[in-house]
C-alpha cells in the first residue's frame, strides 16, 4: 500500500490528544450502523458512538470506547473529537 493510501488520524478529547498516526482504516458506528473509512474516502462529517477502531499499517489495532463524538474526514485526514455531544 502506498503512503498516499494511508489515513492521517488524530483523535482528541477534552483533555488533549489521545491518538495521532497513520492508519489503513478507521471503523466506528453512527445512527445508521457500522462504517469504515479507507484511503481516498469521500469527504464527510458524522457522529460516532460505541467504539472507534483504528487499524494501523502494521496490522495492529487501537480500540477505543466512545460515548459520543464527531468525525471529520477530508483529503485522507481523519479528525475525531470525543465527548463533544
PDB file of N, CA, C and O in Angstrom:
ATOM      1  N   UNK A   1       0.855  -1.178   0.000  1.00  0.00           N
ATOM      2  CA  UNK A   1       0.000   0.000   0.000  1.00  0.00           C
ATOM      3  C   UNK A   1       0.899   1.238   0.000  1.00  0.00           C
ATOM      4  O   UNK A   1       1.866   1.310   0.758  1.00  0.00           O
ATOM      5  N   UNK A   2       0.574   2.205  -0.850  1.00  0.00           N
ATOM      6  CA  UNK A   2       1.396   3.409  -0.937  1.00  0.00           C
ATOM      7  C   UNK A   2       1.052   4.386   0.191  1.00  0.00           C
ATOM      8  O   UNK A   2      -0.029   4.332   0.777  1.00  0.00           O
ATOM      9  N   UNK A   3       1.984   5.263   0.471  1.00  0.00           N
ATOM     10  CA  UNK A   3       1.805   6.271   1.527  1.00  0.00           C
ATOM     11  C   UNK A   3       0.535   7.092   1.326  1.00  0.00           C
ATOM     12  O   UNK A   3      -0.129   7.454   2.297  1.00  0.00           O
ATOM     13  N   UNK A   4       0.193   7.389   0.068  1.00  0.00           N
ATOM     14  CA  UNK A   4      -0.979   8.229  -0.183  1.00  0.00           C
ATOM     15  C   UNK A   4      -2.293   7.509   0.082  1.00  0.00           C
ATOM     16  O   UNK A   4      -3.346   8.146   0.109  1.00  0.00           O
ATOM     17  N   UNK A   5      -2.251   6.200   0.277  1.00  0.00           N
ATOM     18  CA  UNK A   5      -3.453   5.446   0.615  1.00  0.00           C
ATOM     19  C   UNK A   5      -3.708   5.430   2.119  1.00  0.00           C
ATOM     20  O   UNK A   5      -4.808   5.096   2.560  1.00  0.00           O
ATOM     21  N   UNK A   6      -2.699   5.788   2.906  1.00  0.00           N
ATOM     22  CA  UNK A   6      -2.857   5.810   4.360  1.00  0.00           C
ATOM     23  C   UNK A   6      -3.653   7.035   4.799  1.00  0.00           C
ATOM     24  O   UNK A   6      -3.612   8.092   4.170  1.00  0.00           O
ATOM     25  N   UNK A   7      -4.365   6.858   5.880  1.00  0.00           N
ATOM     26  CA  UNK A   7      -5.079   7.960   6.511  1.00  0.00           C
ATOM     27  C   UNK A   7      -4.197   8.563   7.599  1.00  0.00           C
ATOM     28  O   UNK A   7      -3.467   7.845   8.283  1.00  0.00           O
ATOM     29  N   UNK A   8      -4.265   9.856   7.753  1.00  0.00           N
ATOM     30  CA  UNK A   8      -3.625  10.527   8.884  1.00  0.00           C
ATOM     31  C   UNK A   8      -4.728  10.748   9.910  1.00  0.00           C
ATOM     32  O   UNK A   8      -5.711  11.436   9.632  1.00  0.00           O
ATOM     33  N   UNK A   9      -4.568  10.173  11.083  1.00  0.00           N
ATOM     34  CA  UNK A   9      -5.643  10.177  12.073  1.00  0.00           C
ATOM     35  C   UNK A   9      -5.209  10.927  13.334  1.00  0.00           C
ATOM     36  O   UNK A   9      -4.107  10.736  13.847  1.00  0.00           O
ATOM     37  N   UNK A  10      -6.106  11.779  13.814  1.00  0.00           N
ATOM     38  CA  UNK A  10      -5.930  12.446  15.105  1.00  0.00           C
ATOM     39  C   UNK A  10      -7.224  12.280  15.887  1.00  0.00           C
ATOM     40  O   UNK A  10      -8.310  12.583  15.392  1.00  0.00           O
ATOM     41  N   UNK A  11      -7.091  11.797  17.111  1.00  0.00           N
ATOM     42  CA  UNK A  11      -8.239  11.639  17.998  1.00  0.00           C
ATOM     43  C   UNK A  11      -7.976  12.499  19.227  1.00  0.00           C
ATOM     44  O   UNK A  11      -6.935  12.383  19.874  1.00  0.00           O
ATOM     45  N   UNK A  12      -8.935  13.359  19.535  1.00  0.00           N
ATOM     46  CA  UNK A  12      -8.810  14.260  20.685  1.00  0.00           C
ATOM     47  C   UNK A  12     -10.024  14.119  21.594  1.00  0.00           C
ATOM     48  O   UNK A  12     -11.129  13.815  21.145  1.00  0.00           O
ATOM     49  N   UNK A  13      -9.791  14.346  22.878  1.00  0.00           N
ATOM     50  CA  UNK A  13     -10.894  14.506  23.825  1.00  0.00           C
ATOM     51  C   UNK A  13     -10.694  15.839  24.523  1.00  0.00           C
ATOM     52  O   UNK A  13      -9.827  16.619  24.130  1.00  0.00           O
ATOM     53  N   UNK A  14     -11.467  16.104  25.531  1.00  0.00           N
ATOM     54  CA  UNK A  14     -11.375  17.404  26.217  1.00  0.00           C
ATOM     55  C   UNK A  14     -10.028  17.620  26.898  1.00  0.00           C
ATOM     56  O   UNK A  14      -9.627  18.759  27.139  1.00  0.00           O
ATOM     57  N   UNK A  15      -9.338  16.541  27.204  1.00  0.00           N
ATOM     58  CA  UNK A  15      -8.052  16.626  27.890  1.00  0.00           C
ATOM     59  C   UNK A  15      -6.880  16.825  26.934  1.00  0.00           C
ATOM     60  O   UNK A  15      -5.808  17.267  27.349  1.00  0.00           O
ATOM     61  N   UNK A  16      -7.079  16.500  25.646  1.00  0.00           N
ATOM     62  CA  UNK A  16      -5.992  16.658  24.687  1.00  0.00           C
ATOM     63  C   UNK A  16      -5.945  15.537  23.670  1.00  0.00           C
ATOM     64  O   UNK A  16      -6.950  14.877  23.403  1.00  0.00           O
ATOM     65  N   UNK A  17      -4.763  15.330  23.104  1.00  0.00           N
ATOM     66  CA  UNK A  17      -4.554  14.353  22.050  1.00  0.00           C
ATOM     67  C   UNK A  17      -4.547  12.939  22.633  1.00  0.00           C
ATOM     68  O   UNK A  17      -3.806  12.655  23.574  1.00  0.00           O
ATOM     69  N   UNK A  18      -5.370  12.061  22.074  1.00  0.00           N
ATOM     70  CA  UNK A  18      -5.477  10.671  22.525  1.00  0.00           C
ATOM     71  C   UNK A  18      -4.699   9.748  21.591  1.00  0.00           C
ATOM     72  O   UNK A  18      -4.065   8.794  22.043  1.00  0.00           O
ATOM     73  N   UNK A  19      -4.748  10.031  20.286  1.00  0.00           N
ATOM     74  CA  UNK A  19      -4.041   9.222  19.292  1.00  0.00           C
ATOM     75  C   UNK A  19      -3.679  10.106  18.109  1.00  0.00           C
ATOM     76  O   UNK A  19      -4.446  10.977  17.699  1.00  0.00           O
ATOM     77  N   UNK A  20      -2.480   9.858  17.568  1.00  0.00           N
ATOM     78  CA  UNK A  20      -2.063  10.509  16.327  1.00  0.00           C
ATOM     79  C   UNK A  20      -1.187   9.541  15.562  1.00  0.00           C
ATOM     80  O   UNK A  20      -0.227   9.003  16.113  1.00  0.00           O
ATOM     81  N   UNK A  21      -1.506   9.310  14.291  1.00  0.00           N
ATOM     82  CA  UNK A  21      -0.687   8.415  13.493  1.00  0.00           C
ATOM     83  C   UNK A  21      -1.367   8.025  12.206  1.00  0.00           C
ATOM     84  O   UNK A  21      -2.455   8.502  11.885  1.00  0.00           O
ATOM     85  N   UNK A  22      -0.699   7.138  11.465  1.00  0.00           N
ATOM     86  CA  UNK A  22      -1.228   6.655  10.204  1.00  0.00           C
ATOM     87  C   UNK A  22      -2.135   5.464  10.439  1.00  0.00           C
ATOM     88  O   UNK A  22      -1.989   4.736  11.421  1.00  0.00           O
ATOM     89  N   UNK A  23      -3.071   5.278   9.528  1.00  0.00           N
ATOM     90  CA  UNK A  23      -3.979   4.141   9.601  1.00  0.00           C
ATOM     91  C   UNK A  23      -4.347   3.669   8.207  1.00  0.00           C
ATOM     92  O   UNK A  23      -4.334   4.435   7.243  1.00  0.00           O
ATOM     93  N   UNK A  24      -4.673   2.402   8.128  1.00  0.00           N
ATOM     94  CA  UNK A  24      -5.204   1.820   6.896  1.00  0.00           C
ATOM     95  C   UNK A  24      -6.704   2.035   6.850  1.00  0.00           C
ATOM     96  O   UNK A  24      -7.281   2.261   5.786  1.00  0.00           O
ATOM     97  N   UNK A  25      -7.340   1.961   8.036  1.00  0.00           N
ATOM     98  CA  UNK A  25      -8.784   2.170   8.112  1.00  0.00           C
ATOM     99  C   UNK A  25      -9.177   2.660   9.495  1.00  0.00           C
ATOM    100  O   UNK A  25      -8.456   2.474  10.475  1.00  0.00           O
ATOM    101  N   UNK A  26     -10.345   3.293   9.545  1.00  0.00           N
ATOM    102  CA  UNK A  26     -10.961   3.702  10.809  1.00  0.00           C
ATOM    103  C   UNK A  26     -12.402   3.202  10.752  1.00  0.00           C
ATOM    104  O   UNK A  26     -13.130   3.473   9.796  1.00  0.00           O
ATOM    105  N   UNK A  27     -12.800   2.472  11.787  1.00  0.00           N
ATOM    106  CA  UNK A  27     -14.142   1.902  11.853  1.00  0.00           C
ATOM    107  C   UNK A  27     -14.859   2.460  13.065  1.00  0.00           C
ATOM    108  O   UNK A  27     -14.273   2.575  14.142  1.00  0.00           O
ATOM    109  N   UNK A  28     -16.126   2.806  12.893  1.00  0.00           N
ATOM    110  CA  UNK A  28     -16.933   3.273  14.013  1.00  0.00           C
ATOM    111  C   UNK A  28     -18.397   2.995  13.707  1.00  0.00           C
ATOM    112  O   UNK A  28     -18.729   2.259  12.779  1.00  0.00           O
ATOM    113  N   UNK A  29     -19.254   3.597  14.504  1.00  0.00           N
ATOM    114  CA  UNK A  29     -20.694   3.418  14.325  1.00  0.00           C
ATOM    115  C   UNK A  29     -21.381   4.764  14.485  1.00  0.00           C
ATOM    116  O   UNK A  29     -20.984   5.587  15.309  1.00  0.00           O
ATOM    117  N   UNK A  30     -22.431   4.976  13.673  1.00  0.00           N
ATOM    118  CA  UNK A  30     -23.289   6.143  13.837  1.00  0.00           C
ATOM    119  C   UNK A  30     -24.736   5.644  13.885  1.00  0.00           C
ATOM    120  O   UNK A  30     -24.956   4.441  14.026  1.00  0.00           O
ATOM    121  N   UNK A  31     -25.705   6.512  13.773  1.00  0.00           N
ATOM    122  CA  UNK A  31     -27.113   6.099  13.872  1.00  0.00           C
ATOM    123  C   UNK A  31     -27.532   5.122  12.776  1.00  0.00           C
ATOM    124  O   UNK A  31     -28.464   4.340  12.970  1.00  0.00           O
ATOM    125  N   UNK A  32     -26.864   5.158  11.644  1.00  0.00           N
ATOM    126  CA  UNK A  32     -27.199   4.273  10.520  1.00  0.00           C
ATOM    127  C   UNK A  32     -26.543   2.897  10.646  1.00  0.00           C
ATOM    128  O   UNK A  32     -26.969   1.951   9.985  1.00  0.00           O
ATOM    129  N   UNK A  33     -25.515   2.774  11.484  1.00  0.00           N
ATOM    130  CA  UNK A  33     -24.825   1.494  11.646  1.00  0.00           C
ATOM    131  C   UNK A  33     -23.318   1.647  11.592  1.00  0.00           C
ATOM    132  O   UNK A  33     -22.785   2.752  11.693  1.00  0.00           O
ATOM    133  N   UNK A  34     -22.641   0.521  11.430  1.00  0.00           N
ATOM    134  CA  UNK A  34     -21.179   0.482  11.383  1.00  0.00           C
ATOM    135  C   UNK A  34     -20.690   0.979  10.027  1.00  0.00           C
ATOM    136  O   UNK A  34     -21.308   0.707   8.998  1.00  0.00           O
ATOM    137  N   UNK A  35     -19.578   1.709  10.033  1.00  0.00           N
ATOM    138  CA  UNK A  35     -18.982   2.190   8.790  1.00  0.00           C
ATOM    139  C   UNK A  35     -17.467   2.156   8.881  1.00  0.00           C
ATOM    140  O   UNK A  35     -16.900   2.166   9.974  1.00  0.00           O
ATOM    141  N   UNK A  36     -16.815   2.116   7.723  1.00  0.00           N
ATOM    142  CA  UNK A  36     -15.361   2.140   7.613  1.00  0.00           C
ATOM    143  C   UNK A  36     -14.940   3.342   6.788  1.00  0.00           C
ATOM    144  O   UNK A  36     -15.619   3.737   5.841  1.00  0.00           O
ATOM    145  N   UNK A  37     -13.815   3.910   7.164  1.00  0.00           N
ATOM    146  CA  UNK A  37     -13.180   4.958   6.373  1.00  0.00           C
ATOM    147  C   UNK A  37     -11.855   4.380   5.885  1.00  0.00           C
ATOM    148  O   UNK A  37     -11.039   3.922   6.685  1.00  0.00           O
ATOM    149  N   UNK A  38     -11.645   4.403   4.570  1.00  0.00           N
ATOM    150  CA  UNK A  38     -10.416   3.916   3.952  1.00  0.00           C
ATOM    151  C   UNK A  38      -9.739   5.059   3.212  1.00  0.00           C
ATOM    152  O   UNK A  38     -10.325   6.132   3.066  1.00  0.00           O
ATOM    153  N   UNK A  39      -8.527   4.848   2.747  1.00  0.00           N
ATOM    154  CA  UNK A  39      -7.821   5.861   1.973  1.00  0.00           C
ATOM    155  C   UNK A  39      -8.627   6.319   0.781  1.00  0.00           C
ATOM    156  O   UNK A  39      -9.326   5.522   0.155  1.00  0.00           O
ATOM    157  N   UNK A  40      -8.536   7.583   0.464  1.00  0.00           N
ATOM    158  CA  UNK A  40      -9.262   8.206  -0.643  1.00  0.00           C
ATOM    159  C   UNK A  40     -10.771   8.209  -0.427  1.00  0.00           C
ATOM    160  O   UNK A  40     -11.539   8.285  -1.386  1.00  0.00           O
ATOM    161  N   UNK A  41     -11.194   8.128   0.825  1.00  0.00           N
ATOM    162  CA  UNK A  41     -12.629   8.140   1.159  1.00  0.00           C
ATOM    163  C   UNK A  41     -13.229   9.499   0.819  1.00  0.00           C
ATOM    164  O   UNK A  41     -12.527  10.510   0.816  1.00  0.00           O
ATOM    165  N   UNK A  42     -14.507   9.521   0.537  1.00  0.00           N
ATOM    166  CA  UNK A  42     -15.214  10.781   0.293  1.00  0.00           C
ATOM    167  C   UNK A  42     -15.143  11.651   1.548  1.00  0.00           C
ATOM    168  O   UNK A  42     -15.126  11.138   2.667  1.00  0.00           O
ATOM    169  N   UNK A  43     -15.102  12.941   1.356  1.00  0.00           N
ATOM    170  CA  UNK A  43     -15.079  13.879   2.473  1.00  0.00           C
ATOM    171  C   UNK A  43     -16.453  13.902   3.133  1.00  0.00           C
ATOM    172  O   UNK A  43     -17.476  13.962   2.450  1.00  0.00           O
ATOM    173  N   UNK A  44     -16.474  13.854   4.477  1.00  0.00           N
ATOM    174  CA  UNK A  44     -17.753  13.912   5.169  1.00  0.00           C
ATOM    175  C   UNK A  44     -17.567  14.181   6.653  1.00  0.00           C
ATOM    176  O   UNK A  44     -16.454  14.145   7.178  1.00  0.00           O
ATOM    177  N   UNK A  45     -18.682  14.450   7.313  1.00  0.00           N
ATOM    178  CA  UNK A  45     -18.721  14.652   8.763  1.00  0.00           C
ATOM    179  C   UNK A  45     -19.827  13.760   9.306  1.00  0.00           C
ATOM    180  O   UNK A  45     -20.904  13.683   8.715  1.00  0.00           O
ATOM    181  N   UNK A  46     -19.575  13.085  10.425  1.00  0.00           N
ATOM    182  CA  UNK A  46     -20.576  12.220  11.026  1.00  0.00           C
ATOM    183  C   UNK A  46     -20.377  12.161  12.536  1.00  0.00           C
ATOM    184  O   UNK A  46     -19.316  12.511  13.053  1.00  0.00           O
ATOM    185  N   UNK A  47     -21.402  11.718  13.219  1.00  0.00           N
ATOM    186  CA  UNK A  47     -21.262  11.431  14.642  1.00  0.00           C
ATOM    187  C   UNK A  47     -20.666  10.035  14.775  1.00  0.00           C
ATOM    188  O   UNK A  47     -20.759   9.222  13.855  1.00  0.00           O
ATOM    189  N   UNK A  48     -20.057   9.762  15.919  1.00  0.00           N
ATOM    190  CA  UNK A  48     -19.551   8.426  16.223  1.00  0.00           C
ATOM    191  C   UNK A  48     -20.013   8.044  17.617  1.00  0.00           C
ATOM    192  O   UNK A  48     -20.232   8.894  18.481  1.00  0.00           O
ATOM    193  N   UNK A  49     -20.155   6.722  17.812  1.00  0.00           N
ATOM    194  CA  UNK A  49     -20.578   6.231  19.119  1.00  0.00           C
ATOM    195  C   UNK A  49     -20.115   4.789  19.293  1.00  0.00           C
ATOM    196  O   UNK A  49     -19.687   4.138  18.340  1.00  0.00           O
ATOM    197  N   UNK A  50     -20.208   4.322  20.486  1.00  0.00           N
ATOM    198  CA  UNK A  50     -19.876   2.957  20.912  1.00  0.00           C
ATOM    199  C   UNK A  50     -18.385   2.662  20.874  1.00  0.00           C
ATOM    200  O   UNK A  50     -17.779   2.474  21.929  1.00  0.00           O
ATOM    201  N   UNK A  51     -17.766   2.614  19.680  1.00  0.00           N
ATOM    202  CA  UNK A  51     -16.330   2.352  19.643  1.00  0.00           C
ATOM    203  C   UNK A  51     -15.701   2.931  18.389  1.00  0.00           C
ATOM    204  O   UNK A  51     -16.371   3.242  17.404  1.00  0.00           O
ATOM    205  N   UNK A  52     -14.390   3.060  18.469  1.00  0.00           N
ATOM    206  CA  UNK A  52     -13.570   3.548  17.368  1.00  0.00           C
ATOM    207  C   UNK A  52     -12.435   2.546  17.226  1.00  0.00           C
ATOM    208  O   UNK A  52     -11.728   2.270  18.195  1.00  0.00           O
ATOM    209  N   UNK A  53     -12.254   1.998  16.027  1.00  0.00           N
ATOM    210  CA  UNK A  53     -11.187   1.033  15.783  1.00  0.00           C
ATOM    211  C   UNK A  53     -10.282   1.606  14.699  1.00  0.00           C
ATOM    212  O   UNK A  53     -10.720   1.866  13.578  1.00  0.00           O
ATOM    213  N   UNK A  54      -9.021   1.798  15.050  1.00  0.00           N
ATOM    214  CA  UNK A  54      -8.028   2.326  14.111  1.00  0.00           C
ATOM    215  C   UNK A  54      -7.100   1.171  13.758  1.00  0.00           C
ATOM    216  O   UNK A  54      -6.429   0.620  14.630  1.00  0.00           O
ATOM    217  N   UNK A  55      -7.063   0.805  12.474  1.00  0.00           N
ATOM    218  CA  UNK A  55      -6.174  -0.265  12.017  1.00  0.00           C
ATOM    219  C   UNK A  55      -4.915   0.372  11.455  1.00  0.00           C
ATOM    220  O   UNK A  55      -4.965   1.109  10.471  1.00  0.00           O
ATOM    221  N   UNK A  56      -3.783   0.080  12.089  1.00  0.00           N
ATOM    222  CA  UNK A  56      -2.503   0.664  11.694  1.00  0.00           C
ATOM    223  C   UNK A  56      -1.908  -0.071  10.490  1.00  0.00           C
ATOM    224  O   UNK A  56      -2.291  -1.206  10.209  1.00  0.00           O
ATOM    225  N   UNK A  57      -0.977   0.567   9.780  1.00  0.00           N
ATOM    226  CA  UNK A  57      -0.331  -0.079   8.634  1.00  0.00           C
ATOM    227  C   UNK A  57       0.383  -1.382   9.009  1.00  0.00           C
ATOM    228  O   UNK A  57       0.551  -2.256   8.158  1.00  0.00           O
ATOM    229  N   UNK A  58       0.800  -1.523  10.251  1.00  0.00           N
ATOM    230  CA  UNK A  58       1.474  -2.741  10.708  1.00  0.00           C
ATOM    231  C   UNK A  58       0.500  -3.880  10.963  1.00  0.00           C
ATOM    232  O   UNK A  58       0.919  -5.016  11.183  1.00  0.00           O
ATOM    233  N   UNK A  59      -0.800  -3.588  10.936  1.00  0.00           N
ATOM    234  CA  UNK A  59      -1.818  -4.595  11.193  1.00  0.00           C
ATOM    235  C   UNK A  59      -2.374  -4.524  12.599  1.00  0.00           C
ATOM    236  O   UNK A  59      -3.421  -5.107  12.879  1.00  0.00           O
ATOM    237  N   UNK A  60      -1.691  -3.818  13.490  1.00  0.00           N
ATOM    238  CA  UNK A  60      -2.184  -3.653  14.850  1.00  0.00           C
ATOM    239  C   UNK A  60      -3.423  -2.776  14.880  1.00  0.00           C
ATOM    240  O   UNK A  60      -3.673  -1.993  13.964  1.00  0.00           O
ATOM    241  N   UNK A  61      -4.192  -2.922  15.944  1.00  0.00           N
ATOM    242  CA  UNK A  61      -5.420  -2.133  16.077  1.00  0.00           C
ATOM    243  C   UNK A  61      -5.418  -1.369  17.389  1.00  0.00           C
ATOM    244  O   UNK A  61      -4.942  -1.855  18.415  1.00  0.00           O
ATOM    245  N   UNK A  62      -5.961  -0.162  17.329  1.00  0.00           N
ATOM    246  CA  UNK A  62      -6.216   0.641  18.516  1.00  0.00           C
ATOM    247  C   UNK A  62      -7.733   0.697  18.652  1.00  0.00           C
ATOM    248  O   UNK A  62      -8.426   1.151  17.742  1.00  0.00           O
ATOM    249  N   UNK A  63      -8.246   0.235  19.789  1.00  0.00           N
ATOM    250  CA  UNK A  63      -9.693   0.205  20.010  1.00  0.00           C
ATOM    251  C   UNK A  63     -10.019   1.123  21.176  1.00  0.00           C
ATOM    252  O   UNK A  63      -9.429   1.007  22.251  1.00  0.00           O
ATOM    253  N   UNK A  64     -10.959   2.037  20.963  1.00  0.00           N
ATOM    254  CA  UNK A  64     -11.368   2.994  21.991  1.00  0.00           C
ATOM    255  C   UNK A  64     -12.873   2.923  22.193  1.00  0.00           C
ATOM    256  O   UNK A  64     -13.632   2.842  21.227  1.00  0.00           O
ATOM    257  N   UNK A  65     -13.298   2.954  23.437  1.00  0.00           N
ATOM    258  CA  UNK A  65     -14.729   3.080  23.740  1.00  0.00           C
ATOM    259  C   UNK A  65     -15.132   4.527  23.519  1.00  0.00           C
ATOM    260  O   UNK A  65     -14.386   5.448  23.852  1.00  0.00           O
ATOM    261  N   UNK A  66     -16.311   4.722  22.958  1.00  0.00           N
ATOM    262  CA  UNK A  66     -16.782   6.063  22.624  1.00  0.00           C
ATOM    263  C   UNK A  66     -18.202   6.235  23.138  1.00  0.00           C
ATOM    264  O   UNK A  66     -19.090   5.464  22.773  1.00  0.00           O
ATOM    265  N   UNK A  67     -18.424   7.239  23.982  1.00  0.00           N
ATOM    266  CA  UNK A  67     -19.789   7.586  24.370  1.00  0.00           C
ATOM    267  C   UNK A  67     -20.429   8.424  23.271  1.00  0.00           C
ATOM    268  O   UNK A  67     -21.553   8.159  22.845  1.00  0.00           O
ATOM    269  N   UNK A  68     -19.702   9.430  22.823  1.00  0.00           N
ATOM    270  CA  UNK A  68     -20.172  10.288  21.746  1.00  0.00           C
ATOM    271  C   UNK A  68     -18.986  11.021  21.143  1.00  0.00           C
ATOM    272  O   UNK A  68     -17.944  11.182  21.778  1.00  0.00           O
ATOM    273  N   UNK A  69     -19.164  11.458  19.917  1.00  0.00           N
ATOM    274  CA  UNK A  69     -18.096  12.191  19.258  1.00  0.00           C
ATOM    275  C   UNK A  69     -18.487  12.590  17.853  1.00  0.00           C
ATOM    276  O   UNK A  69     -19.571  12.267  17.366  1.00  0.00           O
ATOM    277  N   UNK A  70     -17.571  13.302  17.214  1.00  0.00           N
ATOM    278  CA  UNK A  70     -17.761  13.762  15.844  1.00  0.00           C
ATOM    279  C   UNK A  70     -16.509  13.404  15.055  1.00  0.00           C
ATOM    280  O   UNK A  70     -15.388  13.577  15.535  1.00  0.00           O
ATOM    281  N   UNK A  71     -16.712  12.901  13.835  1.00  0.00           N
ATOM    282  CA  UNK A  71     -15.596  12.575  12.943  1.00  0.00           C
ATOM    283  C   UNK A  71     -15.680  13.447  11.706  1.00  0.00           C
ATOM    284  O   UNK A  71     -16.746  13.619  11.116  1.00  0.00           O
ATOM    285  N   UNK A  72     -14.538  13.992  11.327  1.00  0.00           N
ATOM    286  CA  UNK A  72     -14.418  14.820  10.120  1.00  0.00           C
ATOM    287  C   UNK A  72     -13.370  14.168   9.227  1.00  0.00           C
ATOM    288  O   UNK A  72     -12.236  13.950   9.654  1.00  0.00           O
ATOM    289  N   UNK A  73     -13.747  13.854   7.984  1.00  0.00           N
ATOM    290  CA  UNK A  73     -12.836  13.237   7.026  1.00  0.00           C
ATOM    291  C   UNK A  73     -12.666  14.196   5.863  1.00  0.00           C
ATOM    292  O   UNK A  73     -13.643  14.615   5.242  1.00  0.00           O
ATOM    293  N   UNK A  74     -11.395  14.547   5.569  1.00  0.00           N
ATOM    294  CA  UNK A  74     -11.116  15.471   4.472  1.00  0.00           C
ATOM    295  C   UNK A  74      -9.729  15.172   3.909  1.00  0.00           C
ATOM    296  O   UNK A  74      -8.726  15.297   4.612  1.00  0.00           O
ATOM    297  N   UNK A  75      -9.679  14.779   2.647  1.00  0.00           N
ATOM    298  CA  UNK A  75      -8.420  14.518   1.943  1.00  0.00           C
ATOM    299  C   UNK A  75      -7.485  13.606   2.732  1.00  0.00           C
ATOM    300  O   UNK A  75      -6.335  13.968   2.982  1.00  0.00           O
ATOM    301  N   UNK A  76      -7.961  12.442   3.123  1.00  0.00           N
ATOM    302  CA  UNK A  76      -7.183  11.430   3.843  1.00  0.00           C
ATOM    303  C   UNK A  76      -6.774  11.826   5.257  1.00  0.00           C
ATOM    304  O   UNK A  76      -5.918  11.176   5.857  1.00  0.00           O
ATOM    305  N   UNK A  77      -7.366  12.868   5.786  1.00  0.00           N
ATOM    306  CA  UNK A  77      -7.134  13.258   7.182  1.00  0.00           C
ATOM    307  C   UNK A  77      -8.431  13.004   7.943  1.00  0.00           C
ATOM    308  O   UNK A  77      -9.493  13.503   7.573  1.00  0.00           O
ATOM    309  N   UNK A  78      -8.326  12.219   9.012  1.00  0.00           N
ATOM    310  CA  UNK A  78      -9.484  11.890   9.842  1.00  0.00           C
ATOM    311  C   UNK A  78      -9.278  12.534  11.205  1.00  0.00           C
ATOM    312  O   UNK A  78      -8.332  12.207  11.921  1.00  0.00           O
ATOM    313  N   UNK A  79     -10.170  13.449  11.557  1.00  0.00           N
ATOM    314  CA  UNK A  79     -10.135  14.101  12.861  1.00  0.00           C
ATOM    315  C   UNK A  79     -11.340  13.614  13.648  1.00  0.00           C
ATOM    316  O   UNK A  79     -12.474  13.668  13.170  1.00  0.00           O
ATOM    317  N   UNK A  80     -11.081  13.135  14.864  1.00  0.00           N
ATOM    318  CA  UNK A  80     -12.161  12.656  15.725  1.00  0.00           C
ATOM    319  C   UNK A  80     -12.114  13.453  17.029  1.00  0.00           C
ATOM    320  O   UNK A  80     -11.072  13.555  17.678  1.00  0.00           O
ATOM    321  N   UNK A  81     -13.261  14.011  17.392  1.00  0.00           N
ATOM    322  CA  UNK A  81     -13.383  14.784  18.629  1.00  0.00           C
ATOM    323  C   UNK A  81     -14.348  14.028  19.540  1.00  0.00           C
ATOM    324  O   UNK A  81     -15.543  13.947  19.259  1.00  0.00           O
ATOM    325  N   UNK A  82     -13.825  13.480  20.624  1.00  0.00           N
ATOM    326  CA  UNK A  82     -14.625  12.650  21.536  1.00  0.00           C
ATOM    327  C   UNK A  82     -15.255  13.491  22.639  1.00  0.00           C
ATOM    328  O   UNK A  82     -14.669  14.466  23.109  1.00  0.00           O
ATOM    329  N   UNK A  83     -16.463  13.096  23.044  1.00  0.00           N
ATOM    330  CA  UNK A  83     -17.133  13.735  24.173  1.00  0.00           C
ATOM    331  C   UNK A  83     -17.644  15.126  23.893  1.00  0.00           C
ATOM    332  O   UNK A  83     -17.756  15.936  24.813  1.00  0.00           O
ATOM    333  N   UNK A  84     -17.957  15.425  22.648  1.00  0.00           N
ATOM    334  CA  UNK A  84     -18.410  16.786  22.313  1.00  0.00           C
ATOM    335  C   UNK A  84     -19.919  16.879  22.131  1.00  0.00           C
ATOM    336  O   UNK A  84     -20.437  17.960  21.854  1.00  0.00           O
ATOM    337  N   UNK A  85     -20.630  15.776  22.281  1.00  0.00           N
ATOM    338  CA  UNK A  85     -22.074  15.813  22.077  1.00  0.00           C
ATOM    339  C   UNK A  85     -22.783  15.385  23.344  1.00  0.00           C
ATOM    340  O   UNK A  85     -24.013  15.348  23.380  1.00  0.00           O
TER     341      UNK A  85
END
